[in-house]
Each structure stands twice: as structure tokens, then as C-alpha cells.
Amino acid sequence: MSFANKVVIVTGASSGIGAATALMFAKEGANVALVARTQAKLAAVAKHVEALGRKALVIQADLSKEADTATVISKTIKYYGKLDVLVNNAGMASEGCLLDGKALQAYDDVMKTNVRAVIQLTSLAAPYLIQTKGNVVNVSSVAEMITCKIPTTFMLYAVSKAALGHFTRCAALELALSGVRVNSVSPGPVENEFITNNKLGNADDLLGKLVGFTAVGYIAKNDEIGRVILFLASDEARSITGSTYIIDNGCLLK
Ligand SMILES: NC(=O)c1ccc[n+]([C@@H]2O[C@H](COP(=O)([O-])OP(=O)(O)OC[C@H]3O[C@@H](n4cnc5c(N)ncnc54)[C@H](OP(=O)(O)O)[C@@H]3O)[C@@H](O)[C@H]2O)c1
């Protein structure tokens, strides 16, 4: 899977799946644009990319803000002159449900980052992706397909991922005849900082519980999700568009 001389934007590249995926693209020859809010963590990932002999453009942006999000594509094009792959990976969870009075706030929070920013970025990227016959990979979650393992207080996270899944299919249809593919990856639980970053509870307690959600008793690592993202972004997946690739260690089987 060579990405030699390709330009890849990875949002949420400061940690977890995004950081691992950006490095994997760089290992395969891509130059990357790394997007997130935390400058220091982005700079650390950029150092690793540069150590591989690839270029890394750090774009500090809060994707919940339309003005910040608008800069991502323009800065990438200004620096690299083209775009081949957009990985919409940044995501967050927010607590709120019908009976705690926080549902609307949680809805606004999750939709801004997990869906609205993805729509904005995809829309701004589309003209450039058409030029390169590039593609988009969105990072969703198995939460888009189930209710039973999602704590009620995080229902709006699941709702946002369901919206992202359907956006993937609709965008794939709109861009199909322009030669741009759009797919998504739906991980089950992944061993990384998502739990602590989103204050979902005690990481050790929760990780044990999440292992029990899987059929195989194992939780995926960041690079296992990255591998699927790279496959979907590669020419080897040229016949795949509008698809959701589940990588959940059998969560949906139970
Ligand atoms: N971990 C899991 O179990 C799991 C399972 C299924 C799906 N996912 C999905 O995987 C994706 C990546 O998450 P992860 O697991 O790698 O967790 P993570 O380590 O918490 O990564 C989330 C990334 O998103 C960025 N981000 C969050 N809000 C942002 C904002 N407003 N603007 C810009 N960047 C923002 C964070 O960077 P900054 O904080 O520096 O901005 C960070 O780089 C998410 O979409 C998540 O929903 C995760």
C-alpha cells in the first residue's frame, strides 16, 4: 500500500487512532497535515513523521468552530498544492440524556465536532479530491449500530455516529461519478485515551468492562484501526465506496 507523494489530512491526529494513522501513512510515503486542538501533542507527532523523512504540516484548529475548520483545507492546499486523502477521525463524546436535562447540550456538542465539521471539511475538500481522484475515510463507531452497550448518558454520541454513517453513504453517492470514494470505519472499543480524554470514567475499570463487550475478549489497538483506514484509502480499495468497515472484535455478535 504505497502512498508515496500523496497528501493526507488526518483530523484528531494529536492522539489515539489519528496519531497512529498519520504515522502509518507517513511510513507508506505520504506527506501529512495533522489537525487537532493541542499544539504540543501535534508537534510531537510531527517530529515522528519528519523522522521518517516525510513532511508534516501542523494545523491547530478547534473543529467545533466553523472558522477554525475552514482553515484546514486552505492551509493544506497552500502548503502542499493538492489533497489526496481526507481522514475525518477527530471525535468526542458528551454526557447528556433525556431525563438529566442535558440532552440538547450534549447533542450540540457532539454534532459540531463529530458531524458538522466532517460535512464542512468534506465539502471544502471535494473540489481538490476530484482533481486527484482521491477519497475520504470517516471514523465512526459501532455505537452507530447498537444501543445496548452504550451507556444511556452517552446516547447522543451514538446518534452523532449514526448521522456520520449515513453522511458517508450520501456523500459517496454524490461524489461517485466524480471519481471520489467515501467510506467509514466503525471500531468497537479501542485501547487508547478516548476514555480519559472524554471523562467517561475510570480507565482501568472501563477497559475491563469493554473487553467483556467483545466476543473474542480483546480490545483493538490504534494501529489495527489505522491499517483498515489505510486499506480503504488505498488503490486496493478502488471498488469500495459508501461502505462501513466494522472492526470490533465481535462486539456486534453479542
Ligand atoms: N477509542 C475508542 O474506543 C473508539 C471506538 C470507536 C470509535 N472511536 C472514534 O475514533 C476517533 C478517534 O478517537 P480516539 O479513539 O483516537 O480517541 P482520542 O485519543 O481521544 O482522539 C480524539 C482526537 O480528536 C481530537 N479532537 C477532539 N475534539 C476536537 C475538536 N473540537 N477539534 C479538533 N480536534 C478534536 C483530539 O485532539 P485534541 O484534544 O488535541 O483536540 C484527538 O486527537 C473518534 O472519532 C472516536 O469517536 C473511538
The ligand as a Tripos MOL2 file, in Angstrom:
@<TRIPOS>MOLECULE
LIG
   48    52     1     0     0
SMALL
NO_CHARGES

@<TRIPOS>ATOM
      1 N1        -11.3930    4.7740   21.4650 N.am      1 LIG1
      2 C1        -12.4650    4.0730   21.1710 C.2       1 LIG1
      3 O1        -12.8410    3.1290   21.9060 O.2       1 LIG1
      4 C2        -13.2580    4.3980   19.9330 C.ar      1 LIG1
      5 C3        -14.2010    3.4710   19.4860 C.ar      1 LIG1
      6 C4        -14.9390    3.7470   18.3440 C.ar      1 LIG1
      7 C5        -14.7280    4.9250   17.6630 C.ar      1 LIG1
      8 N2        -13.8140    5.8250   18.1180 N.ar      1 LIG1
      9 C6        -13.6270    7.0670   17.3530 C.3       1 LIG1
     10 O2        -12.2730    7.1850   16.9830 O.3       1 LIG1
     11 C7        -11.9860    8.5610   16.7140 C.3       1 LIG1
     12 C8        -10.6350    8.9050   17.3290 C.3       1 LIG1
     13 O3        -10.7230    8.8130   18.7280 O.3       1 LIG1
     14 P1         -9.6240    8.0550   19.5930 P.3       1 LIG1
     15 O4        -10.1860    6.7640   19.9960 O.co2     1 LIG1
     16 O5         -8.3230    8.0670   18.9210 O.co2     1 LIG1
     17 O6         -9.6040    8.9700   20.9190 O.3       1 LIG1
     18 P2         -8.7030   10.2440   21.3130 P.3       1 LIG1
     19 O7         -7.3260    9.7710   21.6240 O.co2     1 LIG1
     20 O8         -9.4840   10.9410   22.3640 O.co2     1 LIG1
     21 O9         -8.6260   11.1020   19.9850 O.3       1 LIG1
     22 C9         -9.5570   12.0790   19.6400 C.3       1 LIG1
     23 C10        -8.8650   13.0810   18.7420 C.3       1 LIG1
     24 O10        -9.8400   14.0470   18.3000 O.3       1 LIG1
     25 C11        -9.3220   15.3410   18.5440 C.3       1 LIG1
     26 N3        -10.4120   16.2510   18.7910 N.ar      1 LIG1
     27 C12       -11.4480   16.1120   19.6610 C.ar      1 LIG1
     28 N4        -12.2320   17.1930   19.6230 N.ar      1 LIG1
     29 C13       -11.6810   18.0430   18.7140 C.ar      1 LIG1
     30 C14       -12.0110   19.3400   18.2490 C.ar      1 LIG1
     31 N5        -13.0670   20.0260   18.7070 N.pl3     1 LIG1
     32 N6        -11.2200   19.9130   17.3140 N.ar      1 LIG1
     33 C15       -10.1240   19.2660   16.8400 C.ar      1 LIG1
     34 N7         -9.7650   18.0390   17.2380 N.ar      1 LIG1
     35 C16       -10.5310   17.4480   18.1730 C.ar      1 LIG1
     36 C17        -8.4100   15.1790   19.7640 C.3       1 LIG1
     37 O11        -7.3970   16.1490   19.7810 O.3       1 LIG1
     38 P3         -7.3220   17.4440   20.7330 P.3       1 LIG1
     39 O12        -7.9080   17.0500   22.0590 O.co2     1 LIG1
     40 O13        -5.8650   17.7440   20.7600 O.co2     1 LIG1
     41 O14        -8.1070   18.4620   20.0250 O.co2     1 LIG1
     42 C18        -7.7680   13.8210   19.4680 C.3       1 LIG1
     43 O15        -6.6690   13.9780   18.6090 O.3       1 LIG1
     44 C19       -13.1520    9.3610   17.2750 C.3       1 LIG1
     45 O16       -13.9600    9.8070   16.2240 O.3       1 LIG1
     46 C20       -13.8930    8.3440   18.1320 C.3       1 LIG1
     47 O17       -15.2780    8.6420   18.2060 O.3       1 LIG1
     48 C21       -13.0560    5.5800   19.2400 C.ar      1 LIG1
@<TRIPOS>BOND
     1     1     2 1
     2     2     3 2
     3     2     4 1
     4     4     5 ar
     5     4    48 ar
     6     5     6 ar
     7     6     7 ar
     8     7     8 ar
     9     8     9 1
    10     8    48 ar
    11     9    10 1
    12     9    46 1
    13    10    11 1
    14    11    12 1
    15    11    44 1
    16    12    13 1
    17    13    14 1
    18    14    15 2
    19    14    16 1
    20    14    17 1
    21    17    18 1
    22    18    19 2
    23    18    20 1
    24    18    21 1
    25    21    22 1
    26    22    23 1
    27    23    24 1
    28    23    42 1
    29    24    25 1
    30    25    26 1
    31    25    36 1
    32    26    27 ar
    33    26    35 ar
    34    27    28 ar
    35    28    29 ar
    36    29    30 ar
    37    29    35 ar
    38    30    31 1
    39    30    32 ar
    40    32    33 ar
    41    33    34 ar
    42    34    35 ar
    43    36    37 1
    44    36    42 1
    45    37    38 1
    46    38    39 2
    47    38    40 1
    48    38    41 1
    49    42    43 1
    50    44    45 1
    51    44    46 1
    52    46    47 1
@<TRIPOS>SUBSTRUCTURE
     1 LIG1         1 GROUP 0 **** ****
